[in-house]
Amino acid sequence: MASKTKSTTPRNTLNLRIKPEERNLIDMAARVKGNNRTDFILESARNAAEETLLERTIFWASPEAYAEFLMLLDAPPEPNERLRQTMQTTPPWGKE
């Protein structure tokens, strides 16, 4: 039987006031993911924090690099077998 080793990293407590219906919703979602409430909330908050910060990330590029980037975005895709197959596939909504 494997024993769980506790992390020696110090942890802080975060207290939240929450409506019962919100707690129940979080608990339901945590169960679906196989997590407990704390792990679910921490994972969700961490993901939201990372996304928020990434949305505000600025990428700096030289005028030459930026012009090349725009040129690549505007260029039509190179023909290839996968693209040909995709263009010849009947979309699901087109089937009768």
PEGIQUI-V673481 format. One record per pair of residues at least 12 apart in sequence whose ideal C-beta (glycine too) atoms are under 7 Angstrom apart, sorted by the first residue. I is the first residue (numbers start at 0). J is the second residue. If there is no record, write none. Layout:
i=I j=J
i=I j=J
This chain:
i=25 j=39
i=25 j=40
